[in-house]
Amino acid sequence: MKRLNEIIPKGFIYNYNKTKDGVYYTIMSSNGWALGTIYFYFDDATTLYLAGLSVEELHRGCGLATKILDIFEEFGTEAGCKCLRLEAEKDSWVQDWYTRRGFVEHPSEYAILNHIFPDETEIWMKKELKQNNKDGFKD
C-alpha cells in the first residue's frame, strides 16, 4: 500500500484500527482533533464495502474527503479486490460526489439474491478497480 503520508495531507496524522469486522481510520490534526473518519470492510473476497466516510464540517471543501477515499481505494487495490461498493442517498450531493469519483449506480448482487433492497431514498454504487499486473503496474 502507498505510504499513508503520501495520501494524507501534510500536517495531519492518522490512527488505524483493524478489527475482525473491518478497518477504521481516523484522520487528525497534529494536536489530536479528529477531522475525518472512514470505515470499510470486505463484503466478500473481491469486494470492499464503504460503511462510512465523514469529514468535520469546518474541514470540508479542502479535499480531505477525497484523500480519505483514496485510502479506501488503495486498500482495495492492494487487497486484490475487483470493486468497491457503497450506499448513498439518492439524488443528493453525496451521490454526485461519488459519481465524480468514478462510482456508478449498480445494484448489489448479494442484495438481489437475498431480496434486500434499499428504500427509495438510497442507491447502491460501485466502482471497478484496476488490478495490478505481475509487474506491479495497474492494468
N, C-alpha and C positions, 0 to 999 in steps of 0.2 A: 504494500500500500504506500502511496505517496506519504512522505513525512507530513504530519499534520501541520507543522509550522509552514509548509508550502501552501496549505489551503487556508488556514486560519489567519486573518489579518494581523499585521504586526501590532504588538501591544496587548493582544488578547491571550488568554491561557485557556486550557480546556481540562475537563475531568471526564474520564472514560470509565464506564461500568459495564461489564458484560455479565449478564445473568443467564440462568438456564432458559429464560423466555425471550431474551433479546439483548440489544445493545443500546445504551443510553449515553449520549454525550451532552455535557453542559459547557457552553462557551461563556467565559467570564472575562471581566476586565481585570487588569493587573491587581486591583485591590480586592478581588474576590466576588464582585457583584455579578450575579447571573444575568447574562444578556440574551441568550438564546439556548434552546434545547432541541434535541432530536431523539426520537425513539423508534427503532425498527427491529424487525425480527424476520426469520425465514418462514415464509408461507409453506414452502416445500424446498426441495434441494436446488431448484432452479429459479426461485422467485423470492425476492426480498420485498417485504411489505413495510411501508412507511406508516407507522401508527400515530405519529405526532411530530410536528415541527412548529416551533414558536420563537418569536423574537420580541423582546420587550419593546413596548410602543416607542419609547424615546430613541431606540436604535434602529427603527425601521427606515427604509429608504436609502440605506448606505451600502447595500449589497451583502449584508451579513447573512440573510436567509439563503441567498444563492450560494454563498460559501459553505453554509451548513448543509445544503442539499448536495453540494459537491462531495462531502464526506460520505453521504448515503450512496451516491452513485459509484464512487471509488471503492467503497467497501463491497458493493455488489459485484463490480467487475472483478476485483481481486478474489472474491469467493467463488467465481465461476458461474454466477447467476446469469440467466438469459434475459431476465426482465425485472423491472421494478414496478410495484403496484401501490396504489393508494386510493383513498376515498376522499372526494372533495364535495363541497357544497355546489350544487348545480347552478349554472348561470350566475356565478359570483366572480369577484375579483380573484379569489383563490383559484378557481378553475382556469381563469385566464392566465394567471401567473404560472401555473404548472404547464399549461399549453405552450406558453412562450419558452419553456424549458424542455420541450420535446415530448411531453406526455400527451396521450390521446385517449379519448373516451373509449373504453373497452370493457365489456363485462367479464367478470371473473368466472373462469371455467368451473372452479371448485364451487362457487356460489350457485351457478346454474345447475350443476349436478345435484346439489343438496337443497335446491329450492330456497335459497337465501337471496333476497332482493333488497336493495336499499330503498328507503322511502323515496317519494317523488322529489325530495329536495336534495338528494345525494346522487353522485355518479361514481363509478369506478373508473380509474385512469391507469394507463400502462405506458411504460417506456422500455423499448427493446434496448439491450446493452450490446455494445460491440465487444466481442471477445478478444482477448489477447491470443495471438497465434504462438507457435512454438518459439519464435524469435523474440517474443515479448512485446510485439507491436500489435496495436488494435487492428482487426480486420475492417 
